[in-house]
């Protein structure tokens, strides 16, 4: 890495184009220097649009460029393992989108590979950078609610409520599709961050829309086997019961809310914004027996600037941690370690659903270093 700027290759041009390219162009210590897309013309078109010098449909070509110090990967999850492994073996720093991989073993292998090669590998769990969530973490750390009695999380959206939405990788379980991977991966990470993890869980996964039209085959209906609705019961590390409800097919769903009830108080954080999952959060709190009132975000936590695409601001915060970790050669959070934990809980959710029973979460250090 030069003293001036971290040269970043953008691998994946959906979320990568909407969020990663703008964020890396805004950050004063990063610069997008290459774009990967399997379609070379598309790669060249995006590179030209954003004034990025290199474009390729070959990852090896991208990784061999001397001005590529780091790679952000936001392709569909079934491609992540091979791409991330090649990136780490090439000695490049990594920013990996969630869901990170198809199973926790893959993520664990990448975690150890990053350590062996002395590179900084980050997981893009951007809720850790959202001011309202940071305030919630402070309230919990300061024991505002006291002894927890119940945690309730609803993440109920209508993004895939229309059955005419196209069949693609998201509709396929073996490709990493489904609501559990898309948003449950975030929820599992912040449950780990805020509450110290999970002892055991019980999951029921459903597919409300069982077929969708494939635009590549003239709208032929194809079967959907990935989940679009998930009901989970979790026992947190301290024994507190936690209920997690996820749906991507709920017309006019209530949005994303977390409620924490304790013997000393209650905190509620949520947003009904169904079109942008970062903008619109409100934070409410009350000591026991009093009415909830809104708590406004202190300036020290507020974003210095917000953008029409809400995810850019928290991703910028994560990029800032990543760049500092690379410059100082120190670990960062969230790294692939946190990614392994989130992926492990997703794997156990699928296991619970298949067995129709509770499953215990293994000792994480034992699993990580197995």
C-alpha angles and dihedrals in degrees: 000000000000121000089245106052146349108242108222129194115212110219110186123030106209104071085006092063096040098045117002100051094048092044094050090047092050096047110089095220100046135066129185105234103167141026127207125200126153086233105069094202091053091048091051092046093053092045090052093046092054098034093245113160102219134046130174145157090214118082091200089059091051092048092050093058109111094216092057106097097161142014132217113204120200101152120127110297097250088067096048101086098055093040094047092045091053090047094052093044088054088057094246124143114246139218108186125194122223141285077054100199143338093270142006094253090064092049091046091053091051091048091056092042090055090051092048093050095045096237130134113245117188132191114219099234094149099177086081086069099048112107096224091051091048089053090050089053090052093049091051092045089051090052094241094156095040116206106010117237102175140359116200123187125184121183101172118162139159100219093121098025093113108085089208091070109118126270109240140133090307089066092056122082094201090055093056095260128148143078094275091062095039099051107356088068088062092045093051090050095051092043086057091045098045102033106023099252139288135295098197141343145200120207136187114190122194139187109211095175105049099184138026135186118264108219090199090063101044093271096307109171112248127191120260116213100166119098123259098174126042131183115191137178115198133186106213123220092267093046097260114146114239126191118202121188120184130179134161094183103061113118107221092002115184093248126228120337137162121192123189118192122191140161092262102037152331133249125192126187123180154132132212091197103123096179100054119029096202104045118075106035118153126193119212129181141174137175112239113293096014132102121266115256131185118262115207122221115257115237091244090066100036121108110258086224136003127211134209087251098063097204094064095075098053092040088053089056091051091047088052091055089046094051092047091049090051092047094047095035091232131133120266136205126257092038129150086281089070088043091057090054094050091047091048091056090049091051091049090049090057090046091050091049092050093046094039089224145095116278128202121235108234123233101284099216089052091049094045094051098036 
